[in-house]
């Protein structure tokens, strides 16, 4: 064991990375990359070609935009466009998507 003192920390780091990628935020990242990056930037903190930066978006906003194509009451949109279409097929992934964008 003394020959490879780096082995245990490296193994622990690899396990932590796998757990994080498989957790809610990791699954949300997969949904985001597959469904959102055509309009939003692959880095959600930056504006995309059609959609604004959405890092930090509330679950309420995600639910309104993704499921209904609307905005929550009193919300002021970042852009004055109505391009985004509802994607109700993502209803079961909203918690994970919110965890990733948090």
N, C-alpha and C positions, 0 to 999 in steps of 0.2 A: 504494500500500500504506500510505502514511503517513496517508491519510484515515481508515482504519478499523483502528487499532491493536488494537482489541478483537476483531477478526474471528478471528485465529488462535487465541487462547486459548479463545474461545467454541466454535470448531470442535473443538478438542482435547477440551474438556469434553463436548461432545455425543457425540463418538466414544467416550469412556470410559464414558459412561452407557449407550450402546447395547451396548457390549461386556459390561458388567457384567450388564445385564438379559438378555442372550442366553447368558451363561455358566451353569455349573451352579447357582449360587445363584439366578439369575434364573429358570431353568426350575423350580427347586424352589419358588420363591415362587409361580409360576403354579399348580403342583400343589397347594400348600398352600391358596391362595385358592379354587381350584375344588373341592377335596375335603375340606378340614378345617374350614373356617370355619363350617359349620353347627353344629358343637359347640364348637369352639375359637374364641377371639377372633381377629379379623383381625390383631391385633398378638400374635404368639406369646409375647411376654413377659408377657401379661396372661391371667388366667383368663377362660374363655368361659362361656356359659350352661350347658353340660353338661360340657365338658372343661377340665382344668387348663391353666395356662401350660405350654408345651412348649419354649420357647426353650432351647437348650443340650442338648437330648435327644441321647443317644448314638445312633450308628447301630445298636448292639446293641438298644437299647430300641425304636427305630423298627421294626426288623425284627421283633422279637417282637410288638409291638402291632399293627402294620399288616398283617403277613402272617399271623400266627397268632392274634391276639386274646389273647395271653398276656403274661406279664412274664418278663424274663430271670431266671435263678436268683439269689436273694438280693436282688432289687429290692423296695423298699418303695413301693407305689403312693401317689401324692399324695392320691387319693380312693378310697374303698372301694366304687366302683361297677363294674359289669361291662357298661356300656352299649355300649362300642365294639365294633363287629363287625369281623372280619377283612376286609381289602380287598386280596386277592392280586393284583388287576389293577394295583396300584401297585408291584409288585416291581421293575420296570425303572426306576422313578423314585426309589428309596430313596436313592441317592447324592446326587442333586440336592436332595431334600428335606432330607437331613442337612446339606448345604452351606448351605442357606437357614437352617436352624434353629441353626446353629453360633454 
